[in-house]
Amino acid sequence: VTRRARLVIDPIACDGRGLCAELLPDLIALDDWGFPVILAALVPAGMEREARTVARLCPRLALQVERVPRTGNHPPRGTSFLNETKRLGVAVSERRRHGRRFYPGKPDDHRGPGGR
Amino acid sequence: VKLRTAAAGPRAPVVIANGAEGEPASAKDKVLLSRAPHLVIDGAVSAAELTGAREAVIVAHSAACEAVRRAAAERAAAGCDPVPVRVLEAAGGFTAGEASAVVHWTERGTPVPTGRPPRLGGPGRRPVLVSNVETLAHLALIIRHGACWFRTAGTPVEPGTMLVTLLGAVRHPGVYEVEPGTRVIDVVGLAGGTPERPGALLVGGYFGTWAAADDVLPRPFSAAGLSPLGARPGAGVVAVLPPAACGLAETARLVRYLARSSAGQCGPCVLGLDAIARELEQAAAGSGCDLPRLRRWLRDVTGRGACRHPDGTALMVASALRVFRTEIGRHARGGCGATASAGLLPVADRTP
């Protein structure tokens, strides 16, 4: 069973550089003040890798791709993005699953919406 | 529920009594802490015993801090408490009263919200039970007299009593104890009633809801009774707008204050609330207001901060747009029904 992922923004860390909205225009838009608004509740299955790459590129490390809990029992709003232990756990299991390092790996993986 | 979670944690928690009361319109926590500091400390110590906490911290507004310090010193001299009680003066400012900000202040000395639920562990990594001082005072009374006694007041769903701050166009503004379910008109009656027929009421505080007087006065003052109006008892503030005052100008003043009070951490809150305040100020000044854009901004800031500051402000403004609809139209045509200048609600920290 594959678990879906969603984008989470840490509003304290984010200072509106706008990189995420430029790289993921289908998932993130900017509000009138240049801060990201998440458009889709879940990341489409085919875009997950792309979303993870963009999350690593965020200059403020404010964007995160997070697994949606299997139970459908969502944690209360605002809990997940600052829960470091959980975040690390996710990242580790994620890396283990794909059997690779923290950096994106093959250059093909960088393919963004306007990429090669 | 909070008690059980804190007690179940692997590490000994710390109990924090939140009496920071950042909201300038509210006075209930200051009054409670000044008049009955021992009751609050009793509650905090009981909560600490129940959860196995090693420390109880009372965060008190500067106006009430002296009384609490004195009470804590008396108890320390008597040696009656099983856990140490620390009294801390709260940081000033509206957002400093938010629960995670109070935890942050206690553990690290920084009074800004963190967006992290405190029960999981504050910035000092200790799990924290933060409760309002009024809740802890109730806990102390329940332990003394039993739950049945507590349930003799209020409604089955909302038992007990609550402290309400009445201000604005009432004869005797102040803090009153009411049972949930009392009609709003009777709550206002405790303060001697209104000298003239009021126009609108702000119920629940600065994150509360504006409601037309005719709609809200006959309703019971409780979560269930106010929900049809989209209102809640909230911080227990009921502000009565006199008929001569302009609700739009009052709202604009309030939002400007809230925008200034942002902790300044999250972009949508800092820039969004400022933009909303500017739009309302323009509307109040009669130079027009882009209502669809304003409504979109209210949606845009909701849920976009680490704390609920933008959400609460947006709710209050949305209710103002409903209740003062005719007033906004009149302003757009260059008029204003008000004969008195605005300035009803306090927008700076005050001492009771």
Interface residues (C-beta under 8 A of the other chain):
Chain A: D10 P11 I12 C14 D15 G16 D31 D32 W33 G34 F35 V37 P76 R77 G78 T79 F81 L82 N83
Chain B: T114 G115 R116 P117 L120 Q265 C266 G267 P268 C269 L271 G272 A275 W297 D300 G303 R304 G305 A306
